[in-house]
Amino acid sequence: MSVVAGLAVAAEKEQPTRPDLSGEWRLNQAKSDDARAVWAEAIARRRERATSEGPMGGGGPMGGGPMGGGPMGGPMGGPMGGPMGGGPMGGAPMGAMTPPSKEQMLARQLVVAEAMTPTRRLAIQQSGTEITVTSELRERTFPINGVVKDGQGDAVIKRRVEWRKDGLVLATETQALRTRQTLRLQPDGALEVQAQVEDRMFDKPVKVRRVYERARAGEAMPGSPQPDASNSSRPPAPTSLDEPPPPE
């Protein structure tokens, strides 16, 4: 065997074995966090901090416009969204005097809803190069270790899916807002989704844990997925942030 061939075989052997997330999954509400309560607590902390810091603090006039849920929430960008609640929550980067555009605010709404709003059903198809996630109303395919950009102009949303030690991670970013959803298999065979939102308006990341169990054989997923419209230049209409997230 040549040196080159030997190195190729060694490199192939060193490739880690990835868990197979493929299958149909249903949300176990009893084992999952209450997104409504988690989000309400984060908003309460933000308001307390804004009050103590005064009008120039993180929640004051520099905070920008409202940032709500929108209909695109759920792991990996599935639907089942809705208003995430909480009142005004910024759009412009720290120190910027120009208020965020409508497109920027809508992009932030979308990113938060994707991470924080639970999808009740998931169907996952996984290969070595891409992963396809189907929820009640939407289907999306992501390249592994690739970047997908949605939106236009100053409201671009960047998404990257990659394997890390702690699982399959979808990292999403728009302006100063970042979210991360980590999917991993548990020893009992359940699928755990750890979602978090990082934004300068919060003193720490807002985290929600969801647990999915494999659907029973023959248990069909309700509804039909709609074509992926994430590249549309017209994001969904904003919803009021004074409402809490939808019930799980």
Sine and cosine of phi, psi and omega as CSV:
sin_phi,cos_phi,sin_psi,cos_psi,sin_omega,cos_omega
0.00,0.00,0.73,-0.68,0.00,-1.00
-0.94,0.34,0.27,-0.96,0.02,-1.00
-0.89,0.45,-0.67,0.74,-0.01,-1.00
-0.89,0.45,-0.71,0.71,0.00,-1.00
-0.90,0.43,-0.62,0.78,0.02,-1.00
-0.90,0.44,-0.65,0.76,0.03,-1.00
-0.91,0.42,-0.61,0.79,0.00,-1.00
-0.91,0.42,-0.66,0.75,0.01,-1.00
-0.92,0.40,-0.66,0.75,0.01,-1.00
-0.90,0.44,-0.67,0.74,0.01,-1.00
-0.90,0.44,-0.62,0.79,0.01,-1.00
-0.91,0.41,-0.64,0.77,0.01,-1.00
-0.92,0.40,-0.48,0.88,-0.04,-1.00
-0.98,0.20,-0.20,0.98,0.01,-1.00
-0.89,0.45,0.82,-0.58,-0.04,-1.00
-0.93,0.37,0.51,-0.86,0.06,-1.00
-0.99,0.15,0.86,-0.51,-0.04,-1.00
-1.00,-0.01,0.62,-0.78,0.09,-1.00
-0.91,0.42,0.55,-0.84,0.00,-1.00
-1.00,-0.06,0.94,-0.35,-0.01,-1.00
-1.00,0.03,-0.02,1.00,-0.09,-1.00
-0.87,0.49,0.54,-0.84,0.04,-1.00
0.71,-0.71,-0.04,-1.00,0.05,-1.00
-0.95,-0.30,0.70,-0.71,-0.13,-0.99
-0.77,-0.64,0.55,-0.83,0.08,-1.00
-0.81,-0.59,0.59,-0.81,-0.07,-1.00
-0.93,0.37,0.74,-0.67,0.15,-0.99
-0.99,-0.14,0.99,-0.15,-0.08,-1.00
-0.90,0.43,-0.56,0.83,-0.06,-1.00
-0.91,0.42,-0.52,0.85,-0.04,-1.00
-0.99,-0.12,-0.03,1.00,-0.05,-1.00
-0.98,-0.19,0.43,-0.90,0.05,-1.00
-0.93,0.37,0.45,-0.90,0.09,-1.00
-1.00,0.09,0.98,-0.20,-0.06,-1.00
-0.87,0.50,-0.57,0.82,0.01,-1.00
-0.86,0.51,-0.73,0.68,-0.04,-1.00
-0.94,0.35,-0.65,0.76,-0.01,-1.00
-0.89,0.46,-0.71,0.70,-0.02,-1.00
-0.92,0.38,-0.65,0.76,0.01,-1.00
-0.88,0.47,-0.64,0.77,0.02,-1.00
-0.90,0.43,-0.66,0.75,0.01,-1.00
-0.90,0.43,-0.66,0.75,0.01,-1.00
-0.91,0.41,-0.63,0.77,0.02,-1.00
-0.88,0.47,-0.68,0.73,0.03,-1.00
-0.90,0.44,-0.64,0.77,-0.01,-1.00
-0.90,0.44,-0.66,0.75,0.00,-1.00
-0.92,0.40,-0.63,0.78,0.05,-1.00
-0.88,0.47,-0.68,0.73,-0.01,-1.00
-0.92,0.40,-0.63,0.78,0.01,-1.00
-0.90,0.44,-0.63,0.78,0.00,-1.00
-0.91,0.41,-0.67,0.74,-0.03,-1.00
-0.95,0.31,-0.50,0.87,-0.03,-1.00
-1.00,0.06,-0.25,0.97,0.00,-1.00
1.00,0.02,-0.08,-1.00,-0.12,-0.99
-0.90,0.43,-0.32,0.95,0.00,-1.00
-0.99,-0.11,0.11,0.99,0.00,-1.00
-0.96,0.27,-0.08,-1.00,-0.11,-0.99
-0.89,0.47,-0.43,0.90,-0.06,-1.00
-0.95,-0.31,0.17,0.99,-0.03,-1.00
-1.00,0.09,-0.38,-0.92,-0.07,-1.00
-0.86,0.50,-0.42,0.91,0.01,-1.00
-0.95,0.31,-0.12,0.99,-0.10,-1.00
-0.96,0.29,-0.29,0.96,0.01,-1.00
1.00,0.00,-0.38,-0.92,-0.13,-0.99
-0.99,-0.10,-0.10,-1.00,-0.04,-1.00
-0.94,0.35,0.50,-0.86,0.03,-1.00
-0.70,-0.71,0.97,-0.24,-0.12,-0.99
-0.94,-0.35,-0.42,-0.91,-0.16,-0.99
-1.00,0.04,-0.92,0.38,-0.11,-0.99
0.99,0.13,0.27,-0.96,-0.17,-0.99
-1.00,-0.02,0.44,0.90,-0.12,-0.99
-0.89,-0.46,0.32,0.95,-0.13,-0.99
-0.95,0.31,0.07,-1.00,0.07,-1.00
0.94,-0.35,0.31,-0.95,-0.03,-1.00
-0.82,0.57,0.71,-0.70,0.06,-1.00
0.88,0.48,0.33,0.95,0.08,-1.00
1.00,-0.04,0.46,0.89,0.06,-1.00
-0.99,0.17,0.05,-1.00,-0.04,-1.00
-0.99,0.11,-0.51,-0.86,-0.03,-1.00
0.97,0.23,0.43,0.90,-0.03,-1.00
-0.99,0.17,-0.40,-0.92,-0.09,-1.00
0.52,-0.85,0.11,-0.99,-0.06,-1.00
-0.88,0.47,0.72,-0.69,-0.02,-1.00
-1.00,-0.01,-0.16,0.99,0.12,-0.99
0.99,0.15,0.44,-0.90,0.24,-0.97
0.77,-0.63,-0.20,0.98,0.01,-1.00
1.00,0.04,-0.16,-0.99,-0.09,-1.00
-0.85,0.52,0.71,-0.71,0.03,-1.00
-0.50,-0.86,0.96,-0.28,-0.27,-0.96
-0.50,0.87,0.30,-0.95,0.06,-1.00
-0.72,-0.69,-0.60,0.80,-0.07,-1.00
-0.98,0.21,0.58,-0.82,0.06,-1.00
-0.88,0.48,0.39,-0.92,-0.02,-1.00
-0.83,0.56,0.77,-0.64,0.05,-1.00
1.00,0.00,-0.17,0.99,-0.01,-1.00
-0.98,0.18,0.68,-0.73,-0.03,-1.00
-1.00,-0.05,-0.33,0.94,-0.03,-1.00
-0.99,0.14,0.81,-0.59,0.01,-1.00
-0.91,0.41,0.44,-0.90,-0.01,-1.00
-0.92,0.39,0.49,-0.87,0.05,-1.00
-0.97,0.25,0.23,-0.97,0.05,-1.00
-0.87,0.50,-0.64,0.77,-0.01,-1.00
-0.90,0.43,-0.63,0.78,0.03,-1.00
-0.91,0.42,-0.68,0.73,0.00,-1.00
-0.90,0.43,-0.65,0.76,0.01,-1.00
-0.92,0.40,-0.59,0.80,0.05,-1.00
-0.89,0.45,-0.65,0.76,0.02,-1.00
-0.92,0.39,-0.63,0.77,0.08,-1.00
-0.83,0.56,-0.75,0.66,-0.08,-1.00
-0.88,0.47,-0.71,0.71,-0.05,-1.00
-0.90,0.43,-0.68,0.74,0.02,-1.00
-0.90,0.44,-0.70,0.71,-0.03,-1.00
-0.89,0.45,-0.62,0.78,0.02,-1.00
-0.86,0.52,-0.65,0.76,-0.08,-1.00
-0.99,0.12,-0.61,0.79,-0.23,-0.97
-0.99,-0.14,-0.36,0.93,-0.08,-1.00
-1.00,-0.09,0.80,-0.60,-0.11,-0.99
-0.96,0.27,0.62,-0.78,0.19,-0.98
-0.99,-0.14,0.76,-0.65,-0.11,-0.99
-0.97,0.23,-0.44,0.90,0.01,-1.00
-0.70,-0.71,0.58,-0.81,0.05,-1.00
-0.68,-0.73,0.60,-0.80,0.19,-0.98
-0.81,-0.59,0.82,-0.58,-0.09,-1.00
-0.87,-0.50,0.75,-0.67,0.13,-0.99
-0.87,-0.50,0.84,-0.55,-0.13,-0.99
-0.83,-0.56,0.70,-0.72,0.13,-0.99
-0.75,-0.66,-0.07,-1.00,0.00,-1.00
-0.95,0.30,-0.32,0.95,-0.09,-1.00
-0.89,-0.45,-0.27,0.96,-0.04,-1.00
-0.41,-0.91,0.25,-0.97,0.05,-1.00
-0.68,-0.73,0.71,-0.70,0.02,-1.00
-0.91,-0.41,0.80,-0.60,-0.02,-1.00
-0.87,-0.49,0.83,-0.56,0.01,-1.00
-0.89,-0.45,0.77,-0.64,0.08,-1.00
-0.88,-0.47,-0.27,-0.96,-0.11,-0.99
-0.83,0.56,-0.61,0.79,-0.13,-0.99
-0.77,-0.63,0.08,1.00,-0.12,-0.99
-0.48,-0.87,0.50,-0.87,0.06,-1.00
-0.76,-0.65,0.71,-0.71,0.03,-1.00
-0.67,-0.75,0.59,-0.81,0.06,-1.00
-0.87,-0.49,0.77,-0.64,-0.02,-1.00
-0.87,-0.49,0.72,-0.70,0.13,-0.99
-0.97,0.26,0.67,-0.74,0.06,-1.00
-0.95,0.31,0.75,-0.66,-0.02,-1.00
0.90,0.44,0.44,0.90,0.08,-1.00
-0.86,-0.51,0.31,-0.95,0.00,-1.00
-0.94,-0.34,0.76,-0.65,0.07,-1.00
-0.92,-0.39,0.78,-0.63,0.00,-1.00
-0.92,-0.38,0.77,-0.63,0.07,-1.00
-0.89,-0.46,0.39,-0.92,0.06,-1.00
1.00,0.07,-0.02,-1.00,-0.08,-1.00
-0.63,-0.77,0.29,-0.96,0.13,-0.99
0.86,0.51,-0.80,-0.60,-0.07,-1.00
-1.00,-0.03,0.21,0.98,-0.03,-1.00
-0.83,-0.56,0.59,0.80,-0.02,-1.00
-0.97,0.26,0.68,-0.74,0.08,-1.00
-0.93,-0.36,0.81,-0.58,0.01,-1.00
-0.96,-0.29,0.76,-0.65,0.03,-1.00
-0.80,-0.60,0.70,-0.72,0.03,-1.00
-0.72,-0.69,0.77,-0.64,0.05,-1.00
-0.93,-0.37,0.77,-0.64,0.01,-1.00
-0.44,-0.90,0.42,-0.91,0.09,-1.00
-0.99,0.11,0.73,-0.68,0.13,-0.99
-0.79,-0.61,0.04,-1.00,-0.03,-1.00
-0.86,0.51,-0.56,0.83,-0.07,-1.00
-1.00,-0.03,0.09,1.00,0.07,-1.00
0.70,-0.72,-0.24,-0.97,0.06,-1.00
-1.00,0.06,0.83,-0.56,-0.14,-0.99
-0.90,-0.44,0.78,-0.63,0.17,-0.98
-0.96,-0.28,0.93,-0.36,0.04,-1.00
-0.97,-0.23,0.79,-0.62,-0.05,-1.00
-0.81,-0.58,0.62,-0.78,-0.03,-1.00
-0.58,-0.82,0.67,-0.74,0.17,-0.99
-0.53,-0.85,0.82,-0.57,-0.09,-1.00
0.80,0.60,-0.82,-0.58,-0.03,-1.00
-1.00,-0.09,0.14,0.99,-0.07,-1.00
-0.98,-0.21,0.74,-0.67,0.03,-1.00
-0.76,-0.66,0.63,-0.78,0.11,-0.99
-0.76,-0.65,0.35,-0.94,0.04,-1.00
-0.56,-0.83,0.74,-0.68,0.09,-1.00
-0.85,-0.53,0.84,-0.54,-0.04,-1.00
-0.92,-0.40,0.84,-0.54,0.01,-1.00
-0.96,-0.28,0.78,-0.62,0.01,-1.00
-0.55,-0.83,0.51,-0.86,0.08,-1.00
-1.00,0.08,0.66,-0.75,0.04,-1.00
-1.00,-0.07,0.33,-0.94,0.00,-1.00
-0.82,0.57,-0.50,0.87,0.00,-1.00
-1.00,0.09,0.09,1.00,0.03,-1.00
1.00,-0.03,-0.07,1.00,0.02,-1.00
-0.97,0.25,0.37,-0.93,0.06,-1.00
-0.97,-0.23,0.87,-0.50,0.02,-1.00
-0.98,-0.21,0.73,-0.69,0.08,-1.00
-0.88,-0.48,0.91,-0.41,0.07,-1.00
-0.98,-0.20,0.90,-0.43,-0.03,-1.00
-0.91,-0.41,0.62,-0.79,0.06,-1.00
-0.56,-0.83,0.51,-0.86,0.03,-1.00
-0.88,-0.48,0.77,-0.63,0.05,-1.00
-0.88,-0.47,0.83,-0.55,-0.01,-1.00
-0.47,-0.88,0.51,-0.86,-0.03,-1.00
-0.89,0.45,-0.29,0.96,0.00,-1.00
-0.96,0.28,-0.30,0.95,-0.05,-1.00
-0.95,-0.32,0.55,-0.83,0.01,-1.00
-0.97,0.25,-0.28,0.96,0.06,-1.00
-0.38,-0.92,0.31,-0.95,0.00,-1.00
-0.85,0.52,0.60,-0.80,0.08,-1.00
-1.00,-0.04,0.86,-0.50,-0.13,-0.99
-0.87,-0.49,0.65,-0.76,0.07,-1.00
-0.71,-0.71,0.72,-0.70,0.03,-1.00
-0.93,-0.36,0.75,-0.66,0.05,-1.00
-0.83,-0.56,0.58,-0.82,-0.01,-1.00
-0.85,-0.53,0.77,-0.64,0.03,-1.00
-0.89,-0.46,0.60,-0.80,0.08,-1.00
-0.90,-0.43,0.45,-0.89,-0.02,-1.00
-0.90,0.44,0.70,-0.72,0.03,-1.00
-0.93,0.36,0.52,-0.86,0.02,-1.00
-0.92,0.39,0.48,-0.88,0.00,-1.00
-0.83,0.55,0.76,-0.65,0.01,-1.00
0.99,0.13,-0.01,1.00,0.00,-1.00
-0.99,0.10,0.97,-0.25,-0.11,-0.99
-0.98,0.22,0.54,-0.84,0.08,-1.00
-0.98,0.19,0.78,-0.63,-0.02,-1.00
-0.93,0.36,0.53,-0.85,0.08,-1.00
0.99,0.15,0.19,-0.98,0.03,-1.00
-0.86,-0.52,0.73,-0.68,-0.01,-1.00
-0.91,0.41,0.58,-0.82,0.04,-1.00
-1.00,-0.10,0.39,-0.92,0.03,-1.00
-0.85,0.52,0.53,-0.85,0.00,-1.00
-0.93,0.37,0.89,-0.46,-0.01,-1.00
-0.93,-0.36,0.42,0.91,-0.09,-1.00
-0.92,0.39,-0.37,0.93,0.00,-1.00
-1.00,0.03,0.07,1.00,0.02,-1.00
-0.91,0.41,0.60,-0.80,0.02,-1.00
-0.99,0.13,-0.01,1.00,0.01,-1.00
-0.89,-0.46,1.00,-0.03,0.01,-1.00
-0.91,0.42,0.24,-0.97,0.01,-1.00
-0.89,0.45,0.45,-0.89,-0.01,-1.00
-0.90,0.43,0.59,-0.81,-0.03,-1.00
-0.93,0.37,0.42,-0.91,0.07,-1.00
-0.87,-0.49,0.33,-0.94,-0.06,-1.00
-0.93,0.36,0.71,-0.70,0.03,-1.00
-1.00,0.06,-0.02,1.00,0.05,-1.00
-0.98,0.20,-0.09,1.00,0.06,-1.00
-0.99,-0.12,0.51,-0.86,0.06,-1.00
-0.98,0.22,0.19,-0.98,0.05,-1.00
-0.90,0.43,0.35,-0.94,-0.04,-1.00
-0.91,0.42,0.43,-0.90,0.03,-1.00
-0.90,0.43,0.53,-0.85,-0.02,-1.00
-1.00,0.05,0.00,0.00,0.00,0.00
